[in-house]
Amino acid sequence: MAASVFSFLIAHLILGFGMIRLSPSSLFSRFVLLILIGLCCVDAVKSPLIRDIPGSIGLEYTVGFVFHAANLLCLASLAVPDKYYGFERYSWAVHQLFDARWGVRHLPRFDRVPSRRAFVARRLFDAAWLGAVLYLYKQWPLRIQYFDFLEVPEGFLLRLHRMTLREIIVRVYVYVTSTFVPYCTLRLAHCVTSAVVVLCGDEPERWPPLFGRIGDAYTLRNFYARFWHQLMRKPFTSVSIFLVRPITSLVPKRIATWLITLCVFFVCAIFHVLAGHGVTRCAVYGQTRYYMSTAVAMVFEDMAISAYRNLTANGNPRLQGGIVNPKATNAEQIHYKIAEGGEDTIPRTNVTTAVVRETRPRLMWRLLGYAWVFGFDTWAVTKLVYHSYQCRLNG
């Protein structure tokens, strides 16, 4: 077990060496290092310590490290900037190794950066209640029997009126735990790590929240782009852009965005297959169907929102009676342009950090959006889980 964990540490050292010692033009050497990192991570996933972390987080982090290495070494070709010398070069490399959200825009922010003492106290408090929730989940799980999955169809949209109370409870429980357990596990690890690192001297502002505001998850795209963690966003998008680049230059920008979205979720499916139960028929079909259905739903969601905005004054942030709140400030309008793919920077002299947020729709539209996201995810997640159980039980 110790040797397997040691292999994972070796993978980090190899990646750090590549970023410090190899120039961005040394693509072949960087690719060789990527192969070595992959071999180290394959050995690391054999460790029971990594496999036993709740929610498959240990496996996902280990497999995800290969995707990060591919992005940093070969796609972004990251190297130490010339302005760093001596120990600063190694310090820079360490920060890149453990900053899984490197290069991600629109990260969750502090409304006001807390003091060191307040930061550590809040993160340790969060770690305590998150650990308590995971403990209670382990101690008192819902008693699910094999017939809850084996004798029930995967979907439920066409038989809502025939669903039993037991099936409704099981489906909601499966969806909530499939989302909430990874949420608690990842956030717990982030809270403990950030508290320790800040106690050791790092700055609190370098450790923004891992998850965004749940209130922003009123669309599927917002759920993944605004609320859910962004730990794998850059590797997935970098690989996807690289794969579809020959096509995106030939189609309009909106079509290119949708192609990238479809490819990102396909790469995500591959990642979860590798980090889950292995490359089996049950895993490949279930994970691919789940993530591709989410991507397709996201594309149709974009189409519906875009069509509504075009019908109501082209989505003006000060629209009277439309989806967007009519009381949008100038700062919010600027952020609206950024969210739509416009300007990349905001002059700090004109806009404060606390004010710059995407303008939310009216409450009625948000409630409709929450119901849509919850309903779709419950349908998609339970189809995945039911398929996995039925496939394994039927052999």
N, C-alpha and C positions, 0 to 999 in steps of 0.2 A: 504493500500500500504506500509506504513512504517513497519507494522508488518511482512510482507512478506520479505522485505529487511533485517529486523532484524534477521529473520530465517537463511538467508544466512550467516550473520556474526556469528551466533551461530554455524553453520556448520564448519566455520574456527576455532573457539575456540575448538570445539570437536576434530578436527583433530590435532591441536597443543597439546592439552592435551594428546592425545593418543601417540604421538611421544615422549613427554617429560616424561610421567609418566609410560607408559607400556613397559615392556621388549619385545624384539622381539619374545620370546617364548610364550607370552600371546595371542595366536591366537584367542581364543574364545572371550576374552574381546575386542580385536581389531575388530573382526567381529561385535560384538554388537554395537560398536561405528560407524562402517560403516553403519549399518542399521539406526542409529539415524541421521547420516549425510544425508543419502538418503531421509529420511522423511523431514528434514529441507529444502533440495533443492526442493522437490516436492511442499512444501508450498511456497518457494521463487519464483518459476516460475509463480505463480499467479499474481505477481506484474506487473502492467502496465508499471512501470518504466523499468523493465527488458525486457519486451516484446517489448517495443517501440524502443529499440536500433537498428539502421539500420543493415540490413543484418542478422538478427536473432542472432547477436553476443552475446547479453545478455542471451538468452536462451541457446545457445551453451556453453557459459562459465559456466553457472550454472549447466547444466547437465554434462559437462565435469569435473566439480569439483568432482563429485561422482566417475568418473573413476580414477581421480588422487588420491582420498582418498583410493580407492581399491588397487591401486599400492603401495602407501606409507605405508599404514597400514598392508595389508595382503600379498602382493606379494613380495615387497622389504623389508617389515618388518623394516622400517626405525626407528631408535631411536637415541637419542642424543649421540654423541661420548663421551667416558669417559674423554677426555681431556678438555671438557667444564665444567665450574662451575658457579653457581650463575646466574647472569644476562646473561652471555654468552649462557646459555642453552636456554633461551627464545629468545635471538637474533637469535640463530641458527634456532629455530623452525619457527620464522617469515620469515626468508629467504627461508626456504623450502616451506612454505605455498604459497608464492607469486612467487616462481621460477618454473613456469610451465614447463620449459625445463630442470629440474633437471635430470642428468644422460644421457642427449642426447649428443652423439658424433657428430663431424663435424658441430658444430654451426657456423653461420656466424661470422667472426672476423673483428676487426679493423685492417687495414694495419698498422696504428699507433694510439695508444690510445690517444685521444685528451685531452687537459686540461679541467678542470672543466668548465671554462667560455665558451670555444669553444664548448664543448659538449652540454651545456644548450642552447646556441644560435642556434646551428644546429638543435636540436630537436624541439625547439619552431618554427623555420622557417619551418621545415617539417610539424609540426602540423598545421600551418597557411595555407599552400597550400593544404594540404589534406582536411582540413575543408572546404576550398573554393570549391574544386572539389565536395565534397559531397553536398554542398549547391546548386551548379549549377545543379547537377544531380537531386536533388529534385525539383528545380524550372522549369527545361526544360526537362522533360522526353520525350522519343519518344511516340507518341500517338498510342498505340497498341489497336486494336479492337478485339472483341471476335472471329470474323471470321478469324483473323490471325492464330488462333490455331485450331478452331473447324473444319474448312473445309480443313485442310492441313495434310497430312500424317506425322507421327512422324519422320521418317527417310528421307534421301534424296540421299543416295549413288547411288541408281539404277535409279534416275531420275534427275541427274544433268542438263541434257540438257533441261529439262522442267521446271526448277525452274524460277519463276518470280523475277524481281528485288526487289519487295516488300518483298518476302519471304527471299531473301538473306540478305537484310538489317535487317529484324527482327531477323533472326537467329544469325547474327554477333552481333547485339545489345544485344540479350539475353545472349550470351556467355560472351561478354565483361563485361556487368554489373554484371552477376552472379559471375564473378571472381574479377572484379576490385572494386566493392562496399565492399565486405568483406575485401579485401586487404587494402583499404583506411581506413575503420573503425578500423580494428585491429592495423594498423600502427599508426593511430592517437592516439588511446588509449595508445599504447606503448610509443609514443613520449612524451605525456603529463605526463604520470606516471613517466617515467625515468627522465625527466627534473625536476619534483618536488622532487623526491627522491634524486637525485644528489645534488640539491640545499640544501637539508636537511642534507647533509654530506656523503652520500654513494659515493663509488668510481665509476667513469665512466666505468672502465673496467668490472664491474659487469653487465653492461647493453649493451651487443653487439647488433647489428641490429637485428630486428625481422625477416626480410626476407633476403634471400641471393641475389645473382646477377641474374638478369633475363637472362643474357647471358649464364648462366650455364644450362638453362632449354631446352637443345636440345634433351633430352629423357624424357619419362614419369617418369622414376625412378628419374632422376635428378630434374625434376619439383617438385616432392614431397619431395625428400631427400635433395636437395641443395638450391632450391629457396623458396618454400612455407614455411610458419611458421612451427615450430616443437612443437607447444604448446601441442598437443595431441599425439605426437609420442611415448613417453615412456609408457603412460598408455595403448595405443592400442597394442604395441608390447609385453608388459609384459603379458597382458591378452591372447594374441594370442599364445605366446610361452607356457604359462601354459596350454592352451587348446590342443595344438597339440604335446606337449612333448612326450606322449606315442608313437607317430608315427615317430617323427623326428629322434629318436635313431635307427630306423630300416632302414632308407633310406639314400642315399648319401647326402652330404652337400648341393649341388645345389638344389636337390629336396626338401630338408628340408626348404631351403630359400624360394622357391616358395610356399610351403604349408603355411609358416608363412605369406608371402605376401597376399595370398588369404584370410587367416583368419583375417589379419589386416584390409583389406578393408571390409570384412563382418562385423566386429565389428564397423568400421567407419559408415557403412550403418545403423546399429542399433542405433548408437549415433545420427545420423542426423534425423532419424525417431522420436526418443524421444525428440529431441531439435527443431523439426519442427512443423508440423501440427497434431502431435499425431499419434497413432497407427491406421491408417486407411488403407483400401485396396489400395487407390491411393498412399499414402505415402510409404507403405511397398514395393510394387512392383516396383515403380519408383526408389526409393533410392537404393534398393538392386540391381536392374538391372544396374544402373549407376556405382556403386562402384565395383561390381563384373566384369563388362565389362572392367573397367579400370585396375583391377588386372590381368585379363586374357591377356589384351593387353600388360601389363608390362612384363608378363612372356614370351610371344612370342617375345617381344622386346629384352629381355635378351638372348633368344635362337638365334635370328638373329645376335646380336652383337657377342655373343660367337662363333657362327659358322664362322663369317667373320674373327674373330681374329685367330681361329684355321687354317683357310685357308691361313692366311698371317702372318706367323712366330709367331703364338701363342700370338699375341697382345703385342709384345715387344715395350716398349715406344720409342725406337730409330728406330722403323720400317720405312723402306724406302718405301713410297707409300701406307701405310696402313691408318687406321682411325686416329691413334694417331700421334701427331706432332713429327717429327723426331728430333727436336731440344730440346728434353726433357733434363733437367739438372738432376744431381744426386739427388738433393732434390726432384724434381718432380717424379723421379722413386721411391723414398722411399714412397712418398704419394700415388703413384699408387699401391704399394703393400698394403698399409693400406686400400685403397678403395676397393681392391679385397678381403679383409678379412685377411690380413697378420698381420704384426707387429702392436701393439697397441700404441707404444710410439716412439717418435723421440728424440734423444739427442739434447738438445737445443744448445749445443756447436757446432753442425755441421750444423744445418738448422735454418734459420731465419723465423719468423712467416710470414713475408710478402712474402716469396718465396714459402712456402709450400702450394701448391694448386694442385688439380687434373689436370693433363695435358689435355688440350683441344684437340679435334680432329681438323683436317684441316677445313678451312672455308667452303669448299664445303659440307663436311659432317654435319657441324653444321647447315648450311642453310637448308639442307634436313631434319635434325632433328627438327628444328623450325617449318617447314611446317607440319611435321608429328604430332608434339604435338598440334599445333594450329588446324589442321584439325580433329584429333581424338577428342579433347576436345570439339570443336564446334559441332561435330556430337553427342557425348555422352551427353553433357549438354543440347542441344536443344531437344534431345529425352526425357530427363527427364522433362524439363519444359513443352514441348508440351503434354506429357502424363498427367502431373499433371493438366494442364488446361482442357484438353479434358475429363479427368476422372471426374473432379468436375462439368464441364458444362453439361455433360451427366448424372450426378447423379450416 
